[in-house]
Amino acid sequence: MAWNEPGGGKDNDPWGGKNQGPPDLDEALKKLQEKLNSIFGGGKKPGGNNGGDIKIGASTLVIIGVLAIAVWGLFGFYQVDQQERAVVLRLGVYHETVMPGLRWSPPLMDEVNKINVTKVRGVASRGQMLTEDENIVDIALSVQYTVADPANFLLKVKSPELSLEHALESALRHVVGSSKMDQVITEGREQIAVDTQQRLQAYLDTYQSGILVAKVNIEDAQAPSQVQDAFDDVTRAKEDRERLKNEAEAYANGIIPEARGAAQRQLEEAQAYKEQVVARAEGEAQRFANLYAEYRKAPAVTRERLYIDTLETVYSDATKVMVDVDGGNNMMYLPLDKLIDKSTATRSGSQEEIDIRTLTDKVVEQLRRDTQTTRREGR
């Protein structure tokens, strides 16, 4: 007979001998709710609900909401480094460009894109191009650039690096196509790099790419390999021409100043000679005028003095003198050179020169005495 049939004993109850039904699930949930309320600060409501639905307290909902908001807010903090700028998109639309530092933006609403604006980036290009004089050159160059406007770099152009390569090729072809081959290969490479940089920057500014070109370097520029040997010969010939031209200029720079100096020296000597002749002539004229004034005062003395001065001038350059004495048959011979040599020998090695004027005065004085003696004897 079953334990729960009428008439059965109390001992037949499998739940401990008490006549209670199986545990009530609603009651168990109610007890669990009370425990949670006691943990989070909630209490029992008056007139408890013995069989109602499960209800969560308002304070529990507030705490859960606060915790959710705190977690959500913590996920919104981010750090922007000194060399970076952050472009913020709010709901897919550009909102702002953030400077370095600790920043916050609403998670799930904002998208933060960090871009390094100090890093120097590079791109290289190489190709064959046609010059103005219809020659083909092979050029290799590299471009160094930085990001000047992060917002434009991220949003205005779909692929900034690819756009940079296309703009670089276009600018280089335009500049090379306007230059001759000699300029591209030799002395005009620096100017071509400058012109290419300016034109490339203009293209990028038009595209609003946010890229700033720092430097354009032409690494190599040469003729195609098929004709490289011929161009090497032309280059060597140009180098020889420049070398010979420099040697000629150096020679001219050495000769021309020397010739100019010699010409200037001759001009100065001629000017000095002119001044000397003019001064001598003026002095002679002045001396003659003074002598004429003295001659008018004493004609005889002046004539004698002029005669003596003339003899002195003549005898100063003569080494031998023949004297014809009036009233006699003998001719006197005066070897002046011998007398000078003898006078020099008697001075025991003295280096002093003989005064020709003094010697001439002595000879004239001696001739005067001889003439006066001869006149007395003739009387």
C-alpha positions, 0 to 999 in steps of 0.5 A: 500500500502506498505511503500516501494512501488513506489509512497509511501510517505517519511512518510511511512519509519519506520526507521525514515522517512529517506530512509536508509536501515537496519543497516550494520553488517560489519559496526558495527563490524568495529566500534567495532574494531576501539574502541578496537584499540583505547583502546589498542593503535592501530589506524586506517589504512590509506584508511580504509576498508569500507567492508573488514574482521575484523583484530586484531592489532599486538600490541594486539597479543603481549600483549595477548601473554605476558600476557599468558606467564606471567600467564604460568610462574607464575604457574611454581613457587613452594616451597620446605621445608627444610625437603623435596627434590623435584624430577623433571620429565621432559616429564616423564623422571627424570631430577633432584633432587631439594634442599630446597628453592623457585624453578621454573620449566616449567609448563605442561612440568615438574612434581614435586614430593616432598618427606620428607627425614627427617621423620622417618617412620616405618613398623612392622612385626610378624610371626612364624619362624624355628630356627637352632635347629628346634624349632618354635618361634613367633617374633614381630619386627618393623623397623624405616627408612628414605628416603636417595635417593628420586629419587630411592625411587620414580622411582626405585621400584614400591612400596618401602614400600611393598618391605621393608616388603618382604625384612624384612621378608626374612632377619629375616628368614635368621638370625633366621634360623641361630640361636638357640632358646635360643639365639632368646628368651633370651640373643641373641635378640640384636645381632639378631636385629643387624644382621637383620638390616645389612642384610635388608640394603644390600637387600634394597641397591641391590634393589636401593630402596633409603631407609636407615634403622635406627633401627630394634627393636625386640619387642617380641620373645617367644615360641608358646602359645601351649608350652609356659608353658614348656619354662617358666619352662626352663627359671626359671630353667636357672635363678635358675642356674645362681643365684646359680652360682653367689652365688657360685662365690661370696662365692669363691671370699670371701674364696679364697682371705682369704685363699690366705692371710692366706697362704701368712701370714704363708709364711711371718711368716716362712720367718721371723722366718727363718731370725730370727733363722739365724740371732741369730745363726750368732750372737751366732757364732760371740759372741762365736768367740769374747768370745773365743778371750777374753778367750784366754786373761783371762781364769779364769775371762772368766770362772767365767763370763760364770758361772755367766751368766749360773746361771742367765739364769737358775735362771731367770725362777726359782721361788725357789732356794735351795743352798747347802753350802760347809762345812755345814749341812744346805741347804739354801732356797730362795723363789724367788716368795715370795721375788718378791711378798713382794718387789712388796707389799712394793712399795705401788702399783707400777706397775714397774716389778722386774728386775730378772737380778738384783735380781739374781746378788744380790743372787749370791753376797750373796752366794759368801759372805756366801761361803767366810765366811764359808771358813774362819770359816773352817780354 
